[in-house]
Amino acid sequence: MSEFQRISAEQAAKLLENGANLADIRDPQSYALGHIRGAVRLDNDNLAQFIASTDQQQPLIVCCYHGNSSQPAAAYLANVGFAEVYSLDGGFELWRQYYPEYIEQN
């Protein structure tokens, strides 16, 4: 899969239950205030490390605020070798409405 797919919060929840990885590309303050349990905050500073240390055969979900910025990030990650990449439609804002029990804070 050299492209990414957009998925709903429900589809993402099922993938996460089955071991998918999750990258959150929001700013550090927003991430600290609340993020989806298990999410790795991803930015330019840790991108190379993330690519090198993450199993690229596992599904990867990319999350942002509303599902817009995650699309080019997901496309990039698909192009660098991740086999199965998804962008979370509605982003964190929609996710927390459906799954508040999966929200963590730092």
KAKA-V266605 format. One line per field, one symbol per residue. burial: # if it has 24 or more other C-alpha atoms within 12 Angstrom, else .. A space follows every 10 residues. Layout:
burial: ???
This chain:
burial: ...######. .##..#...# ######.... #..####### ##.......# #..#.#..## #######.## #####.##.. ########## ######.... ......
